[in-house]
Amino acid sequence: MNKVKALQRRKKSIRKKVSGSTERPRMCLHKTNKYINVQIINDLEGKTICSLSTSSAALKDKLGTSKKDVAAATALGEELAKVAVSRKVTKIVFDRSGYRYHGVVKALADSARKNGLDF
């Protein structure tokens, strides 16, 4: 089994159990070779409450040259938490999308927790 198929299998398994609601929307993470993308989604209504990426203009001054390291994930989590709290979302369900809870994923989650989101 190659890496992509294993990731898809893990993601599918997680999504069977994790679903966002109006009270606790789902924070979904996606990593590429260059960027990290995060969305907060209400699955019952099928609406994205807010989304942010390390490629967005809001984070341009906070990030250095790398947009995928732990420092970038920390800045992304901090900014996402501020946007979510301003839209009255404080409780969320974390969907790591099959990625290991280590490194960038852990830094993003810890930063979001520190800045007002409750997992």
FENURJO-V816921 format. One record per residue. N is the residue number from 1. SS is DSSP state (hx for helix, st for strand, lp for the rest). PSI is psi in whole degrees, -180 to 180 (NA if undefined). Layout:
# FENURJO-V816921
((N/SS/PSI) (N/SS/PSI))
This chain:
# FENURJO-V816921
((1/lp/130) (2/lp/174) (3/hx/-41) (4/hx/-45) (5/hx/-38) (6/hx/-41) (7/hx/-44) (8/hx/-39) (9/hx/-45) (10/hx/-41) (11/hx/-43) (12/hx/-40) (13/hx/-40) (14/hx/-41) (15/hx/-21) (16/hx/-32) (17/hx/-29) (18/lp/125) (19/lp/141) (20/lp/146) (21/lp/-176) (22/lp/-39) (23/lp/-39) (24/lp/86) (25/st/164) (26/st/129) (27/st/111) (28/st/136) (29/st/141) (30/st/132) (31/st/140) (32/lp/-175) (33/lp/-21) (34/lp/-36) (35/lp/168) (36/st/130) (37/st/139) (38/st/138) (39/st/149) (40/st/119) (41/st/136) (42/st/105) (43/lp/-27) (44/lp/-40) (45/lp/-14) (46/lp/35) (47/st/143) (48/st/121) (49/st/-47) (50/st/156) (51/st/152) (52/st/150) (53/st/159) (54/lp/-10) (55/lp/-3) (56/lp/158) (57/hx/-26) (58/hx/-27) (59/hx/2) (60/lp/-42) (61/lp/-23) (62/lp/-25) (63/lp/149) (64/lp/-139) (65/lp/-37) (66/lp/137) (67/lp/16) (68/lp/8) (69/lp/-178) (70/hx/-37) (71/hx/-39) (72/hx/-40) (73/hx/-37) (74/hx/-45) (75/hx/-38) (76/hx/-44) (77/hx/-40) (78/hx/-47) (79/hx/-39) (80/hx/-41) (81/hx/-40) (82/hx/-43) (83/hx/-43) (84/hx/-43) (85/hx/-35) (86/hx/-24) (87/lp/18) (88/lp/36) (89/lp/115) (90/lp/-27) (91/st/129) (92/st/168) (93/st/129) (94/st/122) (95/st/106) (96/lp/0) (97/lp/34) (98/lp/-6) (99/lp/150) (100/lp/144) (101/lp/79) (102/lp/145) (103/lp/-116) (104/hx/-42) (105/hx/-44) (106/hx/-41) (107/hx/-41) (108/hx/-48) (109/hx/-45) (110/hx/-40) (111/hx/-40) (112/hx/-40) (113/hx/-43) (114/hx/-29) (115/lp/20) (116/lp/-4) (117/lp/140) (118/st/120) (119/lp/NA))
